[in-house]
Each structure stands twice: as structure tokens, then as C-alpha cells.
């Protein structure tokens, strides 16, 4: 059965895909993979933001780090929603990846050098990057699979949060337990973020 098609303002048509149909599309799995990876990376830091600040000796940030991330997370949802409309899916997904690639080295050197001046922008960029994930998931599901089945399709895409929430904080806790420091965590998260870039690049062809 072919997906239903809906007319757009410019006279073109766009398909409406059912939940069963999107499961057969490589684009859905690439989108899910991208969101799972970045979600896990973000939650690895967010779930341990206060201990990371403590590990860096930044006592003033122990209570404020989660708040900094939350504020930037909220702002990011507005920014990425607007950016998606203007620049499209792939470019905004790659920009979101770039925020993680900027944040993680700052956090790494912030912990290593015990520098609040590096930790603060690192937490801010991390919050911006993490907030972009749900915004881009919502916009991408609507643009790629249509509005007719949007509520259930979005719910399926948001299943990435289950895996991300389980993997990210667990990894961060395991690294700290093994090394008694969070500094080794950030190079690992940086390496794990690379496949997200590849998924974003492949998405256009899927």
C-alpha cells in the first residue's frame, strides 16, 4: 500500500507515512540513531553536571551547572526550530553536532585544568546542542513523514530517549568509577559523536 499524499502550498505533493511504513525507511533509523547518540552524549554530561563541576574544583558551579544547561536547553529549542525552517534538516543537524564537538573539548580541558572559565561555555554549548535534538526530531518527523500520522510517528522517534537515558549516565558513572575522574569521559564522548555526523550526512540520501 502506497503512502497517502498531501498537497503543499507550492502545488507539490508530500507523502504521509504510517508508523508501519516509516519502520521500513532507512531515513527513520538514521534519524533515530543520530538522536540516540547525541542524546546519550548529552545526558552523560547532564546527569553528572554537578559532580563534573566538583571534580574540576569549581564549587560555585556545583549548584549552578544544571541550571546553566537547562536554560541553554530551553533557548536552543527555539533557535533550532527557526533554523530548521530556514536552513533545512541536514544543515541544522550538522550544526547541532558541531555544538557537541565544541562543548566536549571545553569540558575536558575545564576538568583537566580545573578552570571554571572553560566549564561554563562548555556547559552552555552542551545545553544548546542537547536542546537541538528534540526540536530537530519533531521538525524532521513532520517534514519527512507528513502530518497525518505525526503524533504516533513522533512518539516512535522519541523512543530514542529510552536508550539515551540508559546509556549516557551509565557510561559517565562507569568512567568515573574506573578512573576516579571525569576527564577521560569527554574524549570517549567525542569519539562516540562522530557516527552522529555520519548519520546526518547519510540522511539526505536515505
C-alpha positions in Angstrom: 0.0 0.0 0.0 1.4 3.4 -1.1 1.6 6.2 1.5 -1.1 8.9 1.2 0.0 12.1 -0.4 -0.9 15.6 0.7 -0.7 18.8 -1.3 1.6 21.6 -0.3 1.2 25.3 -0.8 3.5 25.3 -3.9 1.5 22.7 -5.6 3.8 19.8 -4.9 2.9 16.7 -3.0 4.4 15.1 0.0 3.7 11.6 1.3 2.1 10.8 4.6 3.7 7.7 6.1 2.1 5.4 8.6 4.1 4.1 11.6 4.4 0.8 9.9 5.8 2.5 6.7 8.4 4.6 8.5 9.9 1.5 10.1 10.8 0.3 6.6 12.6 3.5 5.7 16.4 3.9 6.3 15.9 7.6 6.9 13.9 6.8 10.1 16.6 4.6 11.5 19.3 7.1 10.7 17.3 9.8 12.4 16.8 7.6 15.4 20.5 6.7 15.5 21.5 10.3 15.3 19.2 11.3 18.1 20.2 8.4 20.3 23.9 9.1 20.0 23.6 12.8 20.7 21.0 12.2 23.4 23.3 9.7 25.2 26.3 12.1 24.9 24.2 15.0 26.3 22.7 13.0 29.1 26.1 11.6 30.1 27.1 15.2 30.9 23.8 16.5 32.2 23.3 13.6 34.6 26.7 14.2 36.1 26.9 18.0 35.7 27.3 18.8 39.4 29.9 16.0 40.0 31.8 17.1 37.0 32.0 20.7 38.4 33.1 19.2 41.7 35.7 17.1 40.0 37.1 20.3 38.4 37.1 22.1 41.8 34.5 24.6 40.6 32.5 24.7 43.8 30.4 27.6 42.6 29.3 25.6 39.6 28.1 22.6 41.6 24.7 24.0 42.1 24.5 26.2 39.0 25.8 23.9 36.3 22.4 22.1 35.9 20.7 25.4 35.7 23.1 26.7 33.0 22.5 23.7 30.9 18.7 23.8 31.4 18.5 27.5 30.3 20.5 26.9 27.2 18.5 23.7 26.5 15.3 25.8 26.5 16.7 28.6 24.3 18.1 26.0 21.9 14.7 24.6 21.1 13.5 28.0 19.8 16.7 28.6 17.9 16.8 25.2 16.2 13.1 25.4 15.3 13.7 28.6 13.5 17.0 27.3 11.9 15.2 24.2 10.6 12.7 26.4 8.8 15.4 28.5 7.2 18.2 26.1 6.5 16.6 22.6 6.4 17.2 19.3 8.1 20.7 18.3 7.3 22.4 21.6 7.9 20.8 22.1 11.2 21.6 18.6 12.3 25.3 19.1 11.4 25.3 22.4 13.3 23.9 20.6 16.3 26.7 18.0 16.0 29.2 20.9 15.9 27.9 22.2 19.2 28.8 18.9 20.9 32.2 19.0 19.2 32.9 22.4 20.6 31.4 21.7 24.1 33.3 18.4 24.9 36.9 19.7 24.5 36.0 22.7 26.6 34.6 20.4 29.3 37.7 18.1 29.0 40.2 20.9 29.5 38.0 22.6 32.1 38.2 19.4 34.3 41.8 18.8 33.5 42.9 22.4 34.2 40.2 22.9 36.9 39.0 26.0 35.1 35.5 27.4 35.5 36.2 29.7 32.5 36.2 26.7 30.3 33.5 24.7 32.1 30.8 27.5 31.8 30.9 27.8 28.0 31.3 24.0 27.8 28.1 23.5 29.7 26.3 26.3 27.7 27.2 24.7 24.4 26.3 21.3 25.6 22.9 22.6 26.7 22.4 24.2 23.3 23.3 21.0 21.5 21.2 18.8 23.6 18.2 21.1 23.3 18.5 20.9 19.5 17.9 17.2 19.4 14.2 17.1 20.3 13.5 20.2 18.2 15.1 18.6 15.1 13.4 15.3 15.8 10.0 16.9 15.9 10.6 19.0 12.8 12.2 16.2 10.8 9.4 13.7 11.5 6.8 16.2 10.3 8.7 17.2 7.2 9.8 13.7 6.1 6.7 11.6 7.0 3.8 14.1 6.9 1.3 15.4 9.4 -1.4 12.7 9.1 0.3 10.2 11.4 2.6 12.8 13.1 1.6 12.2 16.8 2.4 8.4 16.7 5.4 8.8 14.4 6.9 11.4 16.7 6.2 9.1 19.7 8.1 6.3 17.9 11.0 8.6 17.2 11.1 9.7 20.8 11.9 6.2 21.9 15.5 7.2 21.4 15.3 8.7 24.8 14.9 5.3 26.5 18.3 4.2 25.1 20.0 7.5 25.5 18.9 7.9 29.1 20.1 4.4 29.9 23.4 4.6 28.1 24.7 8.1 28.7 24.6 8.5 32.5 25.6 4.8 33.0 28.7 5.4 30.8 29.7 8.5 32.7 29.3 6.8 36.1 31.3 3.8 34.9 34.2 6.1 33.6 34.3 8.0 36.9 34.2 4.8 38.9 37.1 3.3 36.9 39.4 6.4 36.7 38.2 8.4 39.7 37.9 11.4 37.4 35.6 12.6 34.6 38.4 13.8 32.3 38.6 10.5 30.4 34.8 10.7 29.7 35.0 13.6 27.2 37.4 12.1 24.6 35.2 9.0 24.7 32.0 11.1 24.2 33.7 13.0 21.4 34.6 9.7 19.6 31.0 8.5 20.1 29.7 11.7 18.5 31.4 11.0 15.2 28.9 8.4 14.0 26.1 11.0 14.5 27.8 13.3 11.9 27.9 10.3 9.5 24.3 9.6 10.1 23.3 13.2 9.4 25.3 13.2 6.2 23.7 9.9 5.1 20.2 11.1 5.9 19.8 13.2 2.7 20.4 10.1 0.6 18.2 7.7 2.6 
